[in-house]
Amino acid sequence: MNYSEYINKNWIIIALIFALLSGISVWITISGFILLAFLISYGIFKENVIILLALIGFLAFTGEEFESYRNIINAVLFIFLLAIYFKKYGLDISNYKKIPKELTYFLFLYFASISLSTIFSHNINLGLLVIVRSVLFLIIVYILYSFIQDKRTLYFYLLSLFIIIVIIGSTLLFDFSKTGFSGYLLKGLVNRFGGIYGNPNYIGLLIVVSLPILLALFKLNIWPGKQKVIILSLILIFEVIILILSDSRASMLGTFAGSLFILFHINKKIFIRLTLPALFIVIIIVMLAPDLQNFLDIYLRLQRINNREIFWQAGFDIIRDHPFLGVGPDMFDKYFYSYMPSFVNDIFASGNWAVGKPHPHNFFLFYFAENGIMGLITAIMFFVLFFYLALKSIQRIRNNDPDLYYLTLGISGVGIGVFIRSFYEITGILTYGYITRDLAFWIIFIILIHIYYVSGKSVPVQNPVHIKKTEFH
């Protein structure tokens, strides 16, 4: 195939610029080759495949295994998405896709909160970096939102997310295969697996934002026949295994809550058939099976739950001393050790600190401690916005579009799961523009935003379709 017919003069100029800059840094040379490869791929496959590759790059290849290349990968992918966007929509603002005014108000609140906190922070440069990173992240999110045209695009985004989960989950299974069950429980502790990303909590987050939607897909008319049920069932089993091996307690709790929500609304009989036996089994284990109870204690790391009180208390103490403006964006860890008991500081000084960058293990405490009262309001209003958009969308499309109705129910389940998880983790929502941490959830969020925006513009059908709550086929 003659690739030159797919590359116009604009792309050639970009490639030449990278070639001329190659003498400055080898990374610029590598970036140029990667970008050129994407440009050629775009010319051949157009935007859908390239978006898939970009999402895979953002979410699967920016973990600990690729930490040295993370910035270069993100930069190249960002430049390319931006180039595709302007190539498609140009510079005429009237062509740009609108966003709901409610989201605009929230973004104004968000940037006002972190900007005000930055002004009075002891590290203004770090605050400015947070603002810039947030802007770049939201540009990526908006570009992905702009590419949504119809249901097929929505399904394509979901397919991309499941492909990413399969990629990362497969690497997790590979890690597990190297140790086996003998290495799973090591000296009374659970050997957690994080796969190619290296962080088990991130793996758990992917399941929280996907499994409730996966349950909803059983009701969608994506394609007829038993193939849909078989494929979705296999993915469901795969995700459950991945969640178990990641041993992310907050994600398990969120996934369980979100899944119960969608099951209850899809079919109450299935909800009862699953919840009652599960409750019975738990009671039996607690009362009659001490060995299994001991295993669950080890697996759920119940002996370490009190450790989080240290981080929660640090959050409350920082809020007590900085209630109005906070300590500044991304500054919690800089103050953390000043509020810690002496034994925690001794552990840190010994070099055995293994929990990473400390945070208050609560999304609301995190925003309150770093951005003051406006930060707390921002954190609360984010979920108010999410559930408002979900509720309004459900009301609008309930009798008009069964597929979007069930999809929105699934997204609502994701919101419930992420909300519950936010009381134990800070990542996966709006972590100041960290792409790998937050983008998976925002893929789901922009689908909801699109449904809300389109449903608000659509005219109700004359003969509404009444949805019957039947069992999975």
Summary of the structure (lengths in Angstrom):
residues: 473
radius of gyration: 23.5
end to end distance: 44.7
largest distance: 73.9
contacts: 1502
relative contact order: 0.12
helix: 75%
strand: 1%
